[in-house]
Amino acid sequence: MAYDPSNVFARILRGELPCKKVYEDEWALAFHDINPLAPVHVLVIPKGPYVSMVDFGANAAPEEVGGFFKAVAKVAEMLGVNERGYRILANAGPDANQEVPHLHVHLFAGAPLGPMLRRVSAG
């Protein structure tokens, strides 16, 4: 999956589309998902043009990587979900159902989230 600079997250980062912002710093932007799957469902995106965690790990500067993951932790802290718990999920590629070609993590919380996945068979 190639990076598409017209993707919805790139447009949000450029201010072309609105978002319900939770947190922003020089490395990341966090905002509420428009179709939440849990009482708390926030997306955290790096400000650079990265498609996946592999792309990010291979091409981002160390300070970008550190800044992004610190932002994810800061968002969890700000939302007050540390004590009860939360889940972080990053989809990469078609088998994982990645819908936007911009690295992002979903932070879910606010209720018991159940098992990580239901059992699936290969092929």
C-alpha positions as CSV (number, residue, x, y, z in Angstrom):
1,M,0.0,0.0,0.0
2,A,1.6,3.3,-1.1
3,Y,1.1,6.5,0.9
4,D,-1.7,8.6,-0.6
5,P,-1.3,12.3,0.4
6,S,-5.0,12.8,-0.2
7,N,-6.0,10.3,2.5
8,V,-8.4,11.5,5.2
9,F,-5.7,11.6,7.9
10,A,-3.4,13.6,5.7
11,R,-6.3,16.0,5.0
12,I,-7.0,16.3,8.8
13,L,-3.3,17.0,9.5
14,R,-3.4,19.8,6.8
15,G,-6.5,21.3,8.4
16,E,-8.7,20.5,5.4
17,L,-11.0,18.4,7.4
18,P,-12.2,18.9,11.0
19,C,-11.6,16.5,13.9
20,K,-12.5,16.3,17.5
21,K,-9.0,16.8,18.8
22,V,-7.8,15.1,22.1
23,Y,-4.1,15.9,21.9
24,E,-1.5,17.3,19.6
25,D,2.2,17.9,19.7
26,E,5.0,18.1,17.2
27,W,4.9,14.3,16.5
28,A,1.3,13.2,16.7
29,L,-2.3,14.1,16.6
30,A,-5.0,12.3,18.5
31,F,-8.7,12.6,17.9
32,H,-12.0,10.8,18.5
33,D,-13.0,8.2,15.9
34,I,-16.2,9.3,14.0
35,N,-17.6,5.7,14.3
36,P,-16.5,4.6,17.8
37,L,-16.4,0.9,18.6
38,A,-16.1,1.4,22.3
39,P,-17.1,4.2,24.8
40,V,-13.6,5.6,24.3
41,H,-12.2,5.2,20.8
42,V,-9.4,7.6,19.9
43,L,-7.1,7.5,16.9
44,V,-3.5,8.6,17.2
45,I,-1.6,9.4,14.0
46,P,2.0,10.4,13.4
47,K,2.4,13.7,11.6
48,G,4.7,12.2,9.0
49,P,3.6,10.3,5.9
50,Y,3.9,6.7,7.0
51,V,1.7,3.9,5.8
52,S,2.4,1.2,8.4
53,M,4.4,0.4,11.4
54,V,7.0,-1.2,9.1
55,D,7.3,2.0,7.0
56,F,7.4,4.0,10.2
57,G,10.1,1.9,11.8
58,A,12.2,1.8,8.7
59,N,11.9,5.5,7.7
60,A,11.0,7.7,10.7
61,A,13.8,9.4,12.7
62,P,14.3,8.0,16.2
63,E,12.8,11.2,17.7
64,E,9.6,10.7,15.6
65,V,9.2,7.1,16.8
66,G,9.8,8.1,20.4
67,G,7.6,11.1,20.2
68,F,4.7,9.2,18.6
69,F,4.8,6.4,21.2
70,K,5.1,9.0,24.0
71,A,2.0,10.7,22.6
72,V,0.0,7.5,22.6
73,A,0.9,7.0,26.3
74,K,0.0,10.7,27.0
75,V,-3.4,10.2,25.4
76,A,-4.1,7.2,27.5
77,E,-3.1,9.1,30.6
78,M,-5.2,12.2,29.6
79,L,-8.2,10.0,29.0
80,G,-7.9,8.5,32.5
81,V,-8.0,4.9,31.2
82,N,-4.8,3.6,32.8
83,E,-6.4,2.1,35.9
84,R,-9.2,0.1,34.2
85,G,-7.2,-0.7,31.1
86,Y,-7.2,0.0,27.4
87,R,-6.4,-1.7,24.1
88,I,-4.1,-0.3,21.3
89,L,-4.6,-1.7,17.8
90,A,-2.8,-0.9,14.5
91,N,-4.1,-2.4,11.3
92,A,-1.6,-2.9,8.5
93,G,-2.5,-4.0,5.0
94,P,-5.6,-5.6,3.4
95,D,-5.7,-8.8,5.6
96,A,-5.9,-6.5,8.7
97,N,-8.5,-4.4,7.0
98,Q,-6.5,-1.2,7.0
99,E,-8.8,1.4,5.6
100,V,-6.6,4.5,5.6
101,P,-3.1,4.4,4.1
102,H,-1.6,6.4,7.0
103,L,-0.2,4.7,10.1
104,H,-2.6,5.1,13.0
105,V,-3.4,3.4,16.3
106,H,-6.8,2.9,17.7
107,L,-7.0,3.4,21.5
108,F,-10.1,1.6,22.9
109,A,-11.3,1.8,26.5
110,G,-14.3,2.5,28.7
111,A,-15.8,-1.0,28.9
112,P,-14.7,-4.6,29.1
113,L,-13.3,-5.2,25.6
114,G,-13.5,-9.0,25.4
115,P,-11.0,-11.2,23.7
116,M,-8.6,-9.7,21.2
117,L,-9.8,-11.7,18.2
118,R,-12.2,-14.4,17.5
119,R,-10.6,-17.5,16.1
120,V,-10.1,-17.4,12.3
121,S,-8.8,-20.0,10.0
122,A,-6.1,-19.5,7.4
123,G,-7.1,-19.4,3.8
